[in-house]
């Protein structure tokens, strides 16, 4: 490796917004994070529940309306074709 072209790789202190700190190595002098593995919901198991049930129900209502509309249109067409053929 060539000398004097690589950045200095030193031990630094990492700070998270939750207050956790640890040491690692980096080319930067200090690292500050908003979220780490100690406070991230995926790793802690304390995930925030999203109202997915409400979303699903809303989708089902919309889908039911479109299916009912399509079924009523088909039944109306079949009634017209039956009346026309008679």
C-alpha positions as CSV (number, residue, x, y, z in Angstrom):
1,X,0.0,0.0,0.0
2,X,1.2,3.5,-0.7
3,X,1.9,5.6,2.3
4,X,0.3,9.0,3.1
5,X,-2.8,8.5,0.8
6,X,-5.0,6.5,3.2
7,X,-7.2,8.3,5.9
8,X,-6.3,7.8,9.5
9,X,-8.3,4.9,11.0
10,X,-8.8,5.5,14.7
11,X,-10.9,4.4,17.6
12,X,-13.9,6.7,18.1
13,X,-16.8,6.9,20.5
14,X,-20.3,6.4,19.0
15,X,-23.2,8.3,20.7
16,X,-26.9,7.4,20.1
17,X,-29.8,9.7,20.9
18,X,-31.1,7.1,23.5
19,X,-27.9,7.7,25.5
20,X,-26.0,4.5,24.6
21,X,-22.3,4.9,23.8
22,X,-19.7,2.4,22.5
23,X,-16.3,2.4,20.9
24,X,-15.6,1.4,17.3
25,X,-13.1,2.3,14.6
26,X,-13.7,4.9,11.9
27,X,-12.1,7.5,9.8
28,X,-14.3,10.2,11.4
29,X,-13.4,11.6,14.8
30,X,-16.9,11.1,16.3
31,X,-20.2,9.4,15.3
32,X,-23.7,10.5,16.5
33,X,-26.7,8.3,15.7
34,X,-30.4,8.9,16.0
35,X,-31.3,5.2,16.5
36,X,-29.2,2.2,17.4
37,X,-29.8,-1.5,18.0
38,X,-30.6,-0.8,21.7
39,X,-33.5,1.4,20.9
40,X,-34.7,0.3,17.4
41,X,-38.1,-1.4,17.6
42,X,-37.0,-4.2,15.3
43,X,-34.3,-5.3,17.7
44,X,-36.0,-4.5,21.0
45,X,-39.3,-6.3,20.1
46,X,-41.3,-3.2,21.2
47,X,-42.5,-2.3,17.8
48,X,-45.1,0.4,17.4
49,X,-48.4,-1.1,16.2
50,X,-49.7,0.3,13.0
51,X,-53.5,0.2,12.5
52,X,-53.2,-2.4,9.8
53,X,-56.6,-3.9,10.7
54,X,-58.3,-0.6,9.8
55,X,-56.4,-0.5,6.5
56,X,-57.5,-4.0,5.7
57,X,-61.1,-3.3,6.6
58,X,-61.1,-0.1,4.5
59,X,-59.7,-2.1,1.5
60,X,-62.3,-4.8,1.9
61,X,-65.1,-2.2,2.0
62,X,-63.8,-0.6,-1.2
63,X,-63.3,-4.0,-2.9
64,X,-66.8,-5.1,-1.8
65,X,-68.3,-2.1,-3.4
66,X,-66.5,-2.6,-6.7
67,X,-67.3,-6.3,-6.7
68,X,-71.0,-5.6,-5.9
69,X,-71.0,-3.0,-8.7
70,X,-69.5,-5.4,-11.2
71,X,-72.0,-8.1,-10.2
72,X,-75.0,-5.9,-10.4
73,X,-73.8,-4.7,-13.8
74,X,-73.4,-8.3,-15.0
75,X,-76.8,-9.2,-13.7
76,X,-78.3,-6.2,-15.4
77,X,-76.6,-7.1,-18.7
78,X,-77.8,-10.7,-18.4
79,X,-81.4,-9.5,-17.7
80,X,-81.2,-7.3,-20.8
81,X,-79.9,-10.1,-23.0
82,X,-82.6,-12.4,-21.7
83,X,-85.3,-9.9,-22.4
84,X,-83.9,-9.2,-25.9
85,X,-83.8,-12.8,-26.8
86,X,-87.3,-13.5,-25.6
